[in-house]
Amino acid sequence: MGFEDTVRAHAAALFRYAYWLTRDRAQAEDVVQEALLRGWRAFPRLRERAAAKAWLFSIVRNEYLRAAGAPVPESLDGVDLADERSDHSGLEMRDALLALPASYAEPLALQVLGGFSCAEIARMIGTTEGATMTRLTRARQALKRLVAPAERSAGRP
């Protein structure tokens, strides 16, 4: 698959991830555009084309850090990650996600928004697969604890 096809396949997910990082549409577009420019220049050197998705997400993350000069935000503001099969409203889930520390929110966003495996996320954020699995588990447990009181007050079991 060539660069154009790769970008076409992952553009929407790249933008969602950049938007999660920046919390601003225009800035997210700029980050993705710069990341794709860097990716286009480096694409001929990419050895494993199957790893292109994770590679592009890493470039978006690095471009955000380069442009912002700041740590990754601690929130998923503006991104609705509520499971459609869930009884939780998008607003309840968003509020719960906002309460998560960045160390839990970032791996969860990469898994939900990017569809990455634990091994891929570990490589992207520079940690072990075990640590990533622990962070994802703790993120889900924290979300359950945060959403449960809202369910009880709404009269749900």
C-alpha positions as CSV (number, residue, x, y, z in Angstrom):
1,M,0.0,0.0,0.0
2,G,1.4,3.4,-0.9
3,F,1.4,6.5,1.2
4,E,-1.8,8.0,-0.2
5,D,-3.7,4.8,0.5
6,T,-2.2,4.5,4.0
7,V,-3.3,8.1,4.8
8,R,-6.7,7.6,3.3
9,A,-7.2,4.5,5.5
10,H,-6.2,6.2,8.7
11,A,-6.9,10.0,8.2
12,A,-10.1,10.1,10.3
13,A,-8.5,8.2,13.3
14,L,-5.4,10.4,13.1
15,F,-7.5,13.6,13.2
16,R,-9.5,12.2,16.2
17,Y,-6.3,11.5,18.0
18,A,-4.8,14.9,17.2
19,Y,-8.1,16.6,18.3
20,W,-7.9,14.6,21.6
21,L,-4.3,15.9,22.1
22,T,-5.0,19.6,21.2
23,R,-8.7,20.0,22.0
24,D,-8.8,22.5,19.1
25,R,-10.0,21.7,15.6
26,A,-7.6,24.1,13.8
27,Q,-4.6,23.0,15.8
28,A,-5.5,19.4,15.3
29,E,-5.6,19.9,11.5
30,D,-2.2,21.7,11.7
31,V,-0.7,18.8,13.7
32,V,-2.0,16.2,11.3
33,Q,-0.9,18.2,8.3
34,E,2.7,18.6,9.7
35,A,2.7,14.9,10.7
36,L,1.7,13.8,7.3
37,L,4.3,15.9,5.7
38,R,7.0,14.3,7.9
39,G,5.5,10.9,7.2
40,W,5.5,11.5,3.4
41,R,9.2,12.4,3.6
42,A,10.1,9.3,5.6
43,F,7.7,6.8,4.0
44,P,10.2,5.4,1.6
45,R,12.3,4.4,4.6
46,L,9.5,2.6,6.4
47,R,10.5,-1.1,6.4
48,E,7.3,-2.6,7.7
49,R,4.3,-1.3,5.8
50,A,2.0,-3.2,8.2
51,A,3.2,-0.9,11.0
52,A,2.3,2.3,9.1
53,K,-0.8,3.0,11.3
54,A,1.2,3.0,14.5
55,W,4.0,4.8,12.8
56,L,1.6,7.6,11.7
57,F,0.1,7.9,15.2
58,S,3.5,8.2,16.7
59,I,4.4,11.0,14.3
60,V,1.2,12.8,15.2
61,R,2.0,12.5,18.9
62,N,5.6,13.7,18.3
63,E,4.4,16.6,16.2
64,Y,1.9,17.6,18.8
65,L,4.7,17.6,21.5
66,R,7.0,19.4,19.2
67,A,4.4,22.1,18.3
68,A,3.0,22.5,21.8
69,G,6.1,22.1,23.8
70,A,3.9,20.8,26.6
71,P,3.0,17.5,28.2
72,V,0.0,15.5,26.8
73,P,-3.3,16.9,28.1
74,E,-5.0,15.1,30.9
75,S,-8.5,15.1,29.3
76,L,-10.4,13.7,26.4
77,D,-12.5,16.9,26.2
78,G,-14.7,17.1,23.1
79,V,-14.3,13.4,22.2
80,D,-17.2,11.1,22.8
81,L,-15.9,7.6,23.5
82,A,-19.1,6.2,24.9
83,D,-19.8,2.6,23.8
84,E,-23.0,2.7,21.8
85,R,-24.2,-0.5,23.5
86,S,-23.8,1.0,26.9
87,D,-26.5,2.6,29.0
88,H,-24.2,5.5,29.8
89,S,-24.9,8.8,28.2
90,G,-22.0,10.4,26.2
91,L,-21.9,13.2,28.7
92,E,-21.5,10.9,31.7
93,M,-18.7,9.0,30.0
94,R,-17.0,12.3,28.9
95,D,-17.1,13.6,32.4
96,A,-15.6,10.3,33.7
97,L,-12.9,10.4,31.1
98,L,-12.0,14.0,32.1
99,A,-11.4,12.8,35.6
100,L,-8.7,10.2,34.5
101,P,-5.0,11.0,34.8
102,A,-3.1,11.3,31.5
103,S,-1.2,8.1,32.3
104,Y,-4.5,6.2,32.0
105,A,-6.3,8.4,29.5
106,E,-3.6,8.3,26.8
107,P,-3.4,4.5,26.4
108,L,-7.2,4.3,26.5
109,A,-7.5,6.9,23.8
110,L,-4.9,5.1,21.6
111,Q,-6.8,1.8,22.1
112,V,-10.3,3.3,21.5
113,L,-9.6,5.9,18.9
114,G,-6.7,4.2,17.2
115,G,-7.6,0.6,17.7
116,F,-4.1,-0.3,18.7
117,S,-3.0,-3.4,20.6
118,C,-1.3,-3.3,24.0
119,A,2.0,-4.0,22.4
120,E,1.6,-1.2,19.9
121,I,0.6,1.3,22.6
122,A,3.5,0.2,24.7
123,R,5.9,1.0,21.9
124,M,4.2,4.3,21.1
125,I,4.3,5.6,24.7
126,G,7.7,4.1,25.6
127,T,6.6,1.6,28.2
128,T,6.3,-2.2,28.6
129,E,3.3,-4.2,27.4
130,G,2.6,-5.2,31.0
131,A,2.5,-1.6,32.2
132,T,0.2,-0.7,29.3
133,M,-2.2,-3.5,30.2
134,T,-2.2,-2.4,33.8
135,R,-2.9,1.2,32.8
136,L,-5.8,0.1,30.5
137,T,-7.2,-2.1,33.3
138,R,-6.9,0.7,35.8
139,A,-8.5,3.2,33.4
140,R,-11.5,0.9,32.9
141,Q,-11.8,0.3,36.6
142,A,-11.7,4.0,37.3
143,L,-14.3,4.7,34.7
144,K,-16.6,2.1,36.3
145,R,-16.2,3.7,39.7
146,L,-16.8,7.1,38.3
147,V,-19.9,6.2,36.3
148,A,-21.5,3.9,38.9
149,P,-22.6,6.7,41.2
150,A,-24.2,8.5,38.3
151,E,-26.1,5.3,37.4
152,R,-27.3,4.9,41.0
153,S,-28.5,8.5,41.2
154,A,-30.3,8.1,37.8
155,G,-32.1,5.0,39.3
156,R,-30.2,2.4,37.2
157,P,-29.2,-0.8,38.9
